[in-house]
């Protein structure tokens, strides 16, 4: 009986060992899966961060462009405001209008014809 008992005991120990080995292998595989998943998650996060950094660079460049565009528009507006002031000053200095020029030209043409 001791041989049969020994065989049963060996069979139980062997079964437990196989079960623990299988469980251990499954746990290791599961652990590797999650490590791999998180490594891929890190890669995605790094890629997303890189994209957002490039997006920020584009937005900074666009903002810089529009700031320069605003400067150009302010300069152009300032120029045309000064141009209007010059035209007003010239017309005040000459104190004549287009109608005066047309009347003078007609009377001159009548005089020579």
C-alpha positions in Angstrom: 0.0 0.0 0.0 2.8 2.3 0.6 3.7 2.1 -3.1 0.1 3.0 -4.2 0.0 5.8 -1.7 3.4 7.0 -2.9 2.2 6.9 -6.5 -1.0 8.9 -5.6 1.1 11.4 -3.6 3.5 11.7 -6.5 0.6 12.2 -8.9 -1.0 14.9 -6.7 2.4 16.7 -6.3 3.0 16.4 -10.1 -0.5 17.8 -10.9 -0.1 20.7 -8.5 3.3 21.4 -10.0 1.9 21.4 -13.5 -1.0 23.6 -12.4 1.3 26.1 -10.7 3.6 26.1 -13.7 0.7 26.7 -16.1 -0.7 29.4 -13.8 2.8 31.0 -13.5 3.2 30.9 -17.3 -0.3 32.4 -17.7 0.5 35.1 -15.2 3.8 35.8 -16.9 2.1 36.0 -20.3 -0.6 38.3 -18.9 2.1 40.5 -17.3 4.0 40.6 -20.6 0.8 41.5 -22.4 0.1 44.5 -20.1 3.7 45.6 -20.2 3.5 45.5 -24.0 0.2 47.4 -24.0 1.6 50.1 -21.8 4.7 50.4 -23.9 2.4 50.9 -26.9 0.3 53.3 -24.9 3.5 55.2 -24.1 4.4 55.3 -27.8 0.9 56.6 -28.6 1.2 59.2 -25.9 4.7 60.3 -27.2 3.3 60.5 -30.7 0.3 62.5 -29.6 2.6 64.8 -27.6 4.8 65.2 -30.6 1.8 66.0 -32.8 0.5 68.6 -30.3 3.9 70.2 -30.0 4.0 70.5 -33.8 0.4 71.8 -33.7 1.5 74.4 -31.1 4.4 75.4 -33.4 1.9 75.8 -36.3 -0.4 77.9 -34.1 2.6 80.1 -32.9 3.6 80.6 -36.5 0.0 81.5 -37.5 -0.3 83.9 -34.6 3.0 85.5 -35.5 1.8 85.8 -39.2 -1.4 87.4 -38.2 0.4 89.8 -35.8 2.6 90.9 -38.7 -0.5 91.1 -40.9 -2.1 93.4 -38.2 1.0 95.5 -38.2 0.8 95.8 -42.0 -2.8 96.8 -41.8 -2.2 99.3 -39.1 0.7 100.8 -41.1 -1.5 100.9 -44.3 -4.4 102.5 -42.3 -2.0 105.1 -40.9 -0.6 105.8 -44.4 -4.1 106.3 -45.8 -5.1 108.5 -42.9 -2.1 110.7 -43.5 -2.9 110.6 -47.3 -6.4 111.9 -46.5 -4.9 114.6 -44.3 -2.5 115.7 -47.1 -5.4 115.8 -49.6 -7.5 117.9 -47.2 -4.5 120.3 -46.6 -3.9 120.7 -50.3 -7.5 121.4 -51.1 -7.6 124.0 -48.2 -4.4 125.5 -49.5 -5.7 125.7 -53.1 -9.2 126.5 -51.9 -10.6 125.4 -55.3 -12.8 122.5 -56.2 -13.3 120.4 -59.3 -16.3 122.4 -60.2 -14.2 125.6 -60.1 -11.6 124.0 -62.4 -14.4 122.8 -64.9 -16.0 126.3 -65.0 -12.6 127.9 -65.5 -11.7 125.5 -68.3 -15.1 126.0 -70.1 -14.7 129.8 -69.9 -11.1 129.5 -71.2 -12.3 127.3 -74.1 -15.1 129.7 -74.9 -12.6 132.6 -74.9 -10.3 130.9 -77.4 -13.0 129.6 -79.7 
